[in-house]
Amino acid sequence: MTKIKFYLIFLILLVSCKDQENISVQDAIKYLDQEDVLFLDVRTSQEFNYDGSIKNALLIPVNVLEKKITLLEYYKDKKIIVYCRSGRRSRLATEFLKKNNFNAINLEGGYLAWKEYFSAQK
């Protein structure tokens, strides 16, 4: 019985930690135009230029994020909402930023979910 309780508590903690690493589009919209929040786009420059981006987002492709992390030092005390096309690359970038003491959170579903949300609002 004790083992079951332990695993149950472990599972709850694991799930709750994962939820804290993600933010929905609906919640992320609330942070637009806030000075203490940065939207970080980790897609390629081609995706950024061709597909569009979130207003005032900073582009640092995930494949150069480690080399260019000093560009983010100004945002060390701010919330960073990280996104890519679908949420996979941004999840990796979020983990990397968290390991480097940034307050980073992954946008669930990425830019595809962002565009879908706004197209459904029309």
Backbone hydrogen bonds, N-H to C=O, Kabsch-Sander energy under -0.5 kcal/mol:
donor,donor_aa,acceptor,acceptor_aa,energy
5,K,1,M,-1.9
6,F,2,T,-2.4
7,Y,3,K,-2.6
8,L,4,I,-2.3
9,I,5,K,-2.6
10,F,6,F,-2.6
11,L,7,Y,-2.5
12,I,8,L,-2.2
13,L,9,I,-2.5
14,L,10,F,-2.4
15,V,11,L,-2.4
16,S,12,I,-2.5
17,C,13,L,-2.2
18,K,14,L,-1.9
19,D,15,V,-1.9
20,Q,16,S,-1.4
21,E,17,C,-0.7
21,E,18,K,-0.9
22,N,19,D,-1.2
23,I,106,N,-2.6
28,A,24,S,-2.5
29,I,25,V,-2.2
30,K,27,D,-0.7
31,Y,28,A,-2.0
32,L,29,I,-1.6
34,Q,31,Y,-1.8
35,E,33,D,-0.5
37,V,34,Q,-1.5
38,L,79,K,-2.8
40,L,38,L,-0.7
40,L,81,I,-2.7
41,D,39,F,-0.6
41,D,58,L,-3.1
42,V,40,L,-0.6
42,V,83,Y,-2.7
48,F,44,T,-2.4
49,N,45,S,-2.6
50,Y,46,Q,-2.7
51,D,47,E,-2.4
52,G,47,E,-0.6
52,G,48,F,-0.8
57,A,54,I,-2.1
58,L,39,F,-2.5
60,I,41,D,-2.6
60,I,58,L,-0.6
62,V,42,V,-2.3
64,V,61,P,-2.1
65,L,61,P,-0.6
65,L,62,V,-0.8
68,K,64,V,-1.9
69,I,66,E,-0.7
71,L,68,K,-1.9
72,L,69,I,-1.7
73,E,70,T,-1.3
75,Y,72,L,-1.7
76,K,73,E,-1.7
78,K,75,Y,-1.8
79,K,36,D,-2.2
80,I,103,N,-2.8
81,I,38,L,-3.1
81,I,79,K,-0.5
82,V,80,I,-0.7
82,V,105,I,-3.0
83,Y,40,L,-2.8
91,R,87,G,-0.9
92,L,88,R,-1.5
93,A,89,R,-2.4
94,T,90,S,-2.6
95,E,91,R,-2.1
96,F,92,L,-2.3
97,L,93,A,-2.7
98,K,94,T,-2.7
99,K,95,E,-2.1
100,N,96,F,-0.9
100,N,97,L,-0.6
101,N,98,K,-1.8
102,F,97,L,-2.2
103,N,78,K,-0.6
104,A,102,F,-1.5
105,I,80,I,-2.5
106,N,21,E,-3.4
107,L,82,V,-2.9
108,E,23,I,-2.7
108,E,106,N,-0.7
110,G,107,L,-1.8
111,Y,84,C,-3.2
112,L,85,R,-2.6
112,L,109,G,-0.5
113,A,109,G,-1.4
114,W,110,G,-1.7
115,K,111,Y,-2.8
116,E,112,L,-2.4
117,Y,113,A,-2.4
118,F,114,W,-1.9
119,S,115,K,-2.4
120,A,116,E,-1.9
121,Q,117,Y,-0.8
122,K,119,S,-0.7
